[in-house]
Amino acid sequence: MSETTINIGIETLGWIGALFFLIAYGMVVAKKWTTDGVIYHLFNILGGIALTVNTVYFSAWAAAFINFAWAGIAVIGWIKVKRINP
């Protein structure tokens, strides 16, 4: 696999992660999802992971940190939701 192909794949992954964050936020604002819903947390987890991979690959360390933290917070939220609604 060429470096260009890998770069395009990682860049695409970053855009998908950003889209997941925007969808999650937009659905909450539109009152289609709630912040205590599993799907909201799942989108934030996947978005955070995708953007963390992207930012680590491109050495954007501050962005990598915040995206990793965002995904971690979403995991905690998902665990709490699953405990309340098994």
N, C-alpha and C positions, 0 to 999 in steps of 0.2 A: 504494500500500500504506500502511495507516495505521501510526502509531507503535505502537499496541497490538498489531497483527498482528506487527510486527517484534519487539517485546519478547517476545511469546509464542514466536516462532520461535527467537530467541536463547536464551531460557530452556530451551526443549525441547532445543536443541543441547547446552546445558550438562548437562542431565540424561542425555542419551545418552552424552556423554563420561564422566561419572561412572560410568555403568553399564558402559561399556567397561573402565574401570580396575578396577572390582570383579569383572567377569567374568574378566579376565586374572589378577588375584591369586587369586581363588577357584579357578580351574582349575589353577593352579600348586600351591596348597595341597592340592587334591584329587588331585594327581599325575596329572591328565589331560593337562596341558601341561607342558613344561619351559621354563626360562628361556632356553634356547638354541634355542627353536623360533621359526620365522618368525611363526606366528599370534600368539604372545604379544607379540612386538614390534609387530606390526601393530595389535593392539588398543590397545597403549600409545601408539603414534603417533597413531592416530585419536582416542583419548580425549584425548590431550594437545592436539591441534589444536582439537577441539571445545570443550574447556574454556578454551583460550587465547582463542578467539574470544568466548566467553561473558564471560570476566572482563575482557577489553579493552573490550568493549562497555559493560559496567557499571562501568568504571573501577576495578576491583579489582586494582591494579597488582602487589601482592605475589603474589597468587594467579596472575595472568597470567604473572609471571616464573617461578614454580615449574612451572606447567603447560607453558610453552614449553620450559623446561630438561628436563622429564620427556620430552617428545616428542623433543627433540634427543638425549637419551641413548638412547632407544629406536631412533632412526634409526641411531646408531652401532652399537648391538647388532645390528640387522637387517643392516647392512653386513657386520659380522664373521661372522654366521651364514651369509650368502650366500657369503662368501669360503671358508668351511670346507666348506659343502655346496652347491656350485654347481648 
